[in-house]
Amino acid sequence: MFDDLPPDLARLLTLRVWHAMWLQRIDTKIAALQKREAEQEHGHKNRPQEPDWIIELGIGNGRPPIEVHVGGCYAAGKRRRPVPRDEARRLLTSGVRACTHCKPDTQLRILD
């Protein structure tokens, strides 16, 4: 048995309070991390489904579409909105540029 503790009651009580304080801090931190992990898991489970097709929008009046992407394309800019398959096909055939990374024209079977 270890007997390296202080011999007097006052110091032993001080150590007990100090350790209780640290246990409280540790328990508080554990609870906060568990809450954050639960919130992240909830967010991952309830994330909206990724759209099949997106268009990247330009800057300016009316924000015209400038490029068509497959949903989830890493090269799509921040100004974008989801579109249905038919609208993506219509935009590509009307001259809107297809992304060179995800190649939506190939996936939509649009030939030049």
C-alpha positions as CSV (number, residue, x, y, z in Angstrom):
1,M,0.0,0.0,0.0
2,F,1.2,3.5,-0.8
3,D,1.7,5.7,2.2
4,D,3.0,8.8,0.5
5,L,0.0,10.9,1.5
6,P,0.3,13.7,3.9
7,P,0.0,12.6,7.6
8,D,-2.3,15.5,8.7
9,L,-6.1,15.8,8.2
10,A,-6.0,19.4,6.8
11,R,-3.8,18.5,3.9
12,L,-5.7,15.3,3.2
13,L,-9.0,17.2,3.0
14,T,-7.3,19.8,0.7
15,L,-6.2,17.0,-1.6
16,R,-9.7,15.5,-1.6
17,V,-11.3,18.9,-2.5
18,W,-8.7,19.4,-5.2
19,H,-9.3,16.0,-6.7
20,A,-13.1,16.4,-6.5
21,M,-12.7,19.7,-8.4
22,W,-10.6,18.0,-11.2
23,L,-13.1,15.2,-11.4
24,Q,-15.9,17.7,-11.9
25,R,-14.0,19.5,-14.6
26,I,-13.2,16.2,-16.3
27,D,-16.9,15.0,-16.1
28,T,-18.0,18.4,-17.5
29,K,-15.6,18.1,-20.4
30,I,-16.7,14.5,-21.1
31,A,-20.4,15.5,-21.1
32,A,-19.7,18.4,-23.5
33,L,-17.8,16.1,-25.9
34,Q,-20.5,13.4,-25.8
35,K,-23.1,16.1,-26.6
36,R,-21.1,17.4,-29.5
37,E,-20.6,13.9,-30.9
38,A,-24.3,13.2,-30.6
39,E,-25.1,16.4,-32.4
40,Q,-22.7,15.6,-35.2
41,E,-24.1,12.1,-35.5
42,H,-27.6,13.5,-35.6
43,G,-26.5,16.0,-38.3
44,H,-25.0,13.3,-40.4
45,K,-28.1,11.1,-40.2
46,N,-30.4,14.0,-41.1
47,R,-28.3,15.6,-43.8
48,P,-30.4,16.4,-46.9
49,Q,-29.8,14.1,-49.9
50,E,-27.3,15.4,-52.4
51,P,-28.9,16.7,-55.6
52,D,-28.2,14.8,-58.8
53,W,-27.5,17.9,-60.8
54,I,-26.5,21.5,-59.9
55,I,-25.8,24.7,-61.8
56,E,-23.2,27.2,-60.8
57,L,-24.6,30.7,-60.9
58,G,-22.8,33.8,-62.1
59,I,-22.5,37.2,-60.5
60,G,-24.7,40.1,-61.3
61,N,-28.2,40.9,-62.4
62,G,-30.3,37.7,-62.5
63,R,-27.3,35.5,-61.7
64,P,-27.3,33.6,-64.9
65,P,-26.2,29.9,-64.9
66,I,-22.6,29.6,-66.0
67,E,-21.8,25.9,-65.6
68,V,-23.6,22.6,-65.1
69,H,-22.2,20.0,-62.6
70,V,-23.1,16.6,-61.3
71,G,-24.3,16.9,-57.7
72,G,-21.4,16.6,-55.3
73,C,-18.8,17.9,-57.8
74,Y,-15.8,19.3,-55.9
75,A,-15.2,21.9,-58.6
76,A,-18.6,23.6,-58.2
77,G,-18.5,27.1,-56.8
78,K,-20.4,28.4,-53.8
79,R,-23.1,30.1,-55.8
80,R,-25.2,27.1,-57.0
81,R,-28.6,25.6,-56.9
82,P,-30.0,22.1,-57.5
83,V,-31.8,21.4,-60.8
84,P,-33.8,18.5,-62.1
85,R,-32.3,16.3,-64.9
86,D,-34.5,17.8,-67.6
87,E,-33.4,21.4,-66.8
88,A,-29.7,20.3,-66.7
89,R,-30.1,18.8,-70.2
90,R,-31.9,21.9,-71.4
91,L,-29.2,24.2,-70.1
92,L,-26.4,22.1,-71.6
93,T,-28.1,22.0,-75.0
94,S,-28.7,25.8,-74.9
95,G,-25.0,26.5,-74.5
96,V,-24.3,26.6,-70.8
97,R,-20.8,25.1,-70.2
98,A,-20.4,21.6,-68.8
99,C,-17.9,21.1,-66.0
100,T,-14.7,19.6,-67.3
101,H,-14.1,17.7,-64.0
102,C,-17.4,15.8,-63.5
103,K,-18.6,15.8,-67.1
104,P,-22.3,16.1,-66.7
105,D,-22.8,16.1,-70.5
106,T,-21.3,12.6,-70.8
107,Q,-23.5,11.4,-67.9
108,L,-26.6,12.9,-69.5
109,R,-25.6,11.5,-72.9
110,I,-25.4,14.8,-74.7
111,L,-23.2,14.7,-77.8
112,D,-21.5,17.7,-79.3
